[in-house]
Amino acid sequence: MSECSEDHDGDFQPCGIIVKSLPAVMQGRVKALKNLQMDTVKAEAEYYKEVHALDIKYQIKYDEISKRKAQVIKGVHEPSGAEIEWPSEDEEEEEDDPEVTLAKKVEELTLHPDFPADAPGLPKFWLHVLKNANEEALMGLIEPHDEEVLAHLADLTVSLAPDNSGFTLHFHFQENPFFANQVLTKQYTLRHGPNPDSPLEYDGPEITACSGCKIDWKDGRDVTTRMIKVKTVMGKKGKAGGSPAKKIEKEIKADSFFTFFCPPVVKEDGEVENEDDQAILAVDFDVGFAIKEKVIPRAVLYFTGDIFGDDDDFEDCEDEDEEEEDED
């Protein structure tokens, strides 16, 4: 017998074999295979321990490169010579087509407002990185009202726990009118061995919990909340004209990227309060891992959009932004 469910649409449905329906000798063989599968899991766990040792070794090199990137972005170092030699399709087209050269000069007359020629480094670099990564890697967490805050993001780095227990994301901010913190952190905890509840399903280190940090918002600048009008209380009439009407408001949570730093709490037993929190954490874990593995190491490709290759949707998005600016 097998655990199959009929599908009238013709889609394939996996059929699990009910072990108890097998002859006793075959049940023993299946158990033996599960023990061998457990041996595979143990070997994989050892493999990932060695991989982590390599991660630690190479993270030192990545950190050195990241420091040099930050110097360019912040304007501390002005690259020159071989540092700025990189072939581009635009340059090749210019050599072959004088019309392209003219078009290029016209384009330079309308430079991007975030990048004036006399500005040091690449201002708002990380804002544009995260905006371009928003749908593909950040699950749409960034809202329009977050962008003014993220314009002050100066650097984004990651550090690994030496014992393979997790990693921490560090968001370094310039002094800004929104909060007093210089660095916002998000820490992720990893389970580097199999889950005791389902050991045979082990697929490498898994994020099991995360914790953020308290953001010291300045008065009236918290983008994670907003005020809504509840009701208007009419003023009392009197001899001197009475008192004016009073608007009653209350504060509610607002969608914002910065709720990322206040995730749901995971209890000691690994459980959360409700299904909504579980769904939030599932997204959070994906976003944290994507920032570590994709956004930080490939930041310049998100900045330029090269990460999307010849993606027509990305080009259309740029055109829409330009149209909106023209309308404004």
N, C-alpha and C positions, 0 to 999 in steps of 0.2 A: 504493500500500500504506500501511497505517497500523498503529501500534503499539497494537493493541487486545487486551484479554484478555477472554475470555468470562466472563460472570457469570450463572450459572444462576438466581440469586435475582431477577433482573430489575433490579438496581441499575444506575444509569448509570455507565459506565466511560469516562473520556476517551480519545480516540483521537488520538495524535500522528501527524502525517504524516511519513513517512520522506522527507526531502528528496531523497535520492539516487534515489528512485522517480519523481521529477518530471522532465519534459523540461528540458533544460539552460537554456532561456530562463527557465523558471519558477524554477529553482534560483537564478538570478541575481536575480530579483525578491524572493525570500525573503531573500537576503543583503542586498539593498538595504533591506528592511524592518527587518532587524536593525541595520543601521547607523543608520537613523532612530530605532530604539528606543534605541540608545546615545546619540544626541543628546538624547533625552528624559531619560535618566539624568543626563547632564551638566547639563541645565537644572534637574532636580530637586535635584542636589547644590548648585547655586548658590542655589536657592530656600531650602534648609535652612540655608545659611550666613547668609542674610538673616534667616531666622526666629530663628537663634541670637542674632544681634545684637539682635533685639527681646526675646528671652528675657533677655539680660543687662540690657537697659534696664528691663524690668518686674520683674526679680528684685529690683532695688533697692527698688521700691515694696512688693513682697511681703515683703521683709525688714523694712521699717519696720512693716508691719502685724503681722508675726510677733512683733516685739519687744513691741508693745502687747498682743498675745494672751498672751505669756509673763508680762507684768506682772500681768494678771488671774489667770492660772492660779496663779502663785506667791504671790499676795496682796500684791504690791508696790503695785498700784493697785486701789482699790475703786470700781467703776463706779457711776454714779448718774445721775439725770435722764434725758435722752434716750438715754443709753447702754444703759439697762436696759428701754427700751420695745420690746417685741416681742410681737405678738399670738400667742396660743396657743389651740388648740381647747379646752383645759381651762378657760380664763378665760371663753370664750364660753358654755360649758356651765354654768358656775357661775351666770352672770347669768340664764340661762333656767330652771334647775332647782335648787330649794333642796335637793333630796336629794343632788345632786352636791356642793353646798357642804359638806354634812354629811360625806359620804364623804371629801371632800378633807381635812377637819379630822382625821378618824380616821386617814387615811393619814399625815398629818404627825406623828402620835404615834409612828409606827414608821419613823423616818428611816433612810436607808441608813447602815450602820455606818462606811463609808469617808468619810462626809461630815458630821461633826458640825457643828452650827450655829456653834460658836465657832472653827472651824478657819479659817485664812487661805486665801484663794483657793479652788482646787479640788484638794485633795490626791488623789494617785493618778489624776489626770486621764489621763495618758498610758498608764498601765496599762490602764485601761478602754477607751481608744481602740484599743490594740493587741489586747486580748482580743476586742473586737467585730469587728476587722478580720482576726482570725486565719485564719478559714476562707476568707473571700472574697478577701483580698488577700495574706495572709502564708503561704498554702499550708499552714496548720496547724503552722507551725514552733514556736509557743509551747506548751510543756509546762506542766502544773500546777506543777512545781517551779520554773519560771522566774518565776512571778508574784510571789513574794516579793522577787525581785531587781528586777523591773520596777516594783515599787511605789516605787522610789527614782528612777525616771526623771523628771527635772524639765523637760526640753525636748527637742524633736526638730527639727532644722533641716537645710537643704540649701544647699550652695554650688556654683556653676557655674564650670567652668574657662573663663577668658576666651577661650582658643583653640578652644573647642568640642571639647576632647579628652575631656570627661567631667564627672562631678559627684561630690560627696562628701556622704554622709549623716553627720550629727553627732548622737550620742546623749549628751545632757548629763545627768549623774547627780549627785544629792546625795551627800554623804558617807554611806557605807553600810558594813555589816559584811561585804560580799562581796568587793569589790575596791577597789584604791586609785585607779584611774583616775577622773578627773573627767569625761572625755569619751571615748567609744568612737567610732571612725570606720570608715566603709566607703566605699572609693573605687571608682568605676566608670569604665572606659576606653571611649570611644566611637570607632567608625570612622565618620567623617562622609562618606566617599566610598564608592563601590561596592566590593564584595569583588572583588579581581582574579580570583579563581577562578570567579566567576559574576556578572560585572558587570551583565548584563541583568536580574537579579533584585533590583536595588536597590530598597529600600522605605524609604529615609530612614536617619538615623543609627542605628547598631546597637551594642549593648553587646558588646564582644569579650573583656573581662577585668575582674577585680575584685581588690581586695586589702583585707584587714582590718587589724586592729591586735592587738598583744599585750595580753591582759587580765591585769592583775597581781592574780590571785586571792589572797585571804588564806587562811591555813592551814585546810584542811578545808572551804572554802566554794565550791569549784569545782563548779558545777552541770552542767558538760559531762562530768564523769566520775563513776563510782560504784564502790564496792568490792563485790566478790562473793567468797563463800567458795569456795575451791578444794577444800580438804580439811581434815580435823582430824587432827593428829598426836597420838597417845596418849602421855601422859607415861611416863617410866621409873619402874619400881617400885624402892623403896629402903627402907632401915631407917627413915628419917625420914618415911615416907609417900609418897616419890617426888615427881616433878615433875608439875604439872597438865597437862592436855591443852592443846595449842596449836592455835589456828585459823589456817590459812594463807589469806590473801586476796590478790587481785590487782586492780589498777585497770583498768577498761575504759571505753570511751567511752559516754556516755549521750546520748540524744536531748535536744536543748536548743536554744532559740532562739539562744543565745550561740555556737553553732558557726557561726553566720552571719558571725562576725568572723574566721573561719579557713577561708576557702574553698579549694578545690583550686587548685593553681598552674597557670597557663596558660603554656606554653613560648613562646619567641620566635617559633616558626613557627605559633603559634595553636592547637597541639594540647595535649591533656591526657593524663595517664597511661593512663586506661582509660575504658570506657563508663560505669561508675558515676560517675566524676568528671564526665563530660560531662552526665549526667542531673542531678547535683547543681547544676552551674553553670547549667543551663537553668532550674531552679527559682529559683536565686539571682538570676539576671538579672531574672526576672519579678517577684520580691519587691522587689528594689531599685528597679525602675522604678515599681512600684505604690506604694511608700512615698513616692517623690518626687512622683508625679503625682496620687495619690489621697489617701493617708492624711494627709500633712502639710497640704495645702491644704484638706481637708475634715474636719479632726480633730474639730470640734465635732459634725458630723453622725454620725461613728462613735461618739462619746461618748454621744450621745442615742439612737442607733439610727435617726435620721431617714433615714440613707443607704439604709436598706433599705425605706423607704416603709411600705406596709401588708403587709410580708412576714410571713405567719403563722408561718413557721419561726422567725423571730427572736423573736416573741412567745412561742412555745412554749418556746424556749430559756430565756427569762426565767422562765417558770413553773416549769420544771424546776429552775432554780437555787434558786428560793424553796422548792420542795418538799424539795430536798436539805438546805437550811439548817434547815427545820422538823424533818426527820428527825434531824439532828445535835443 
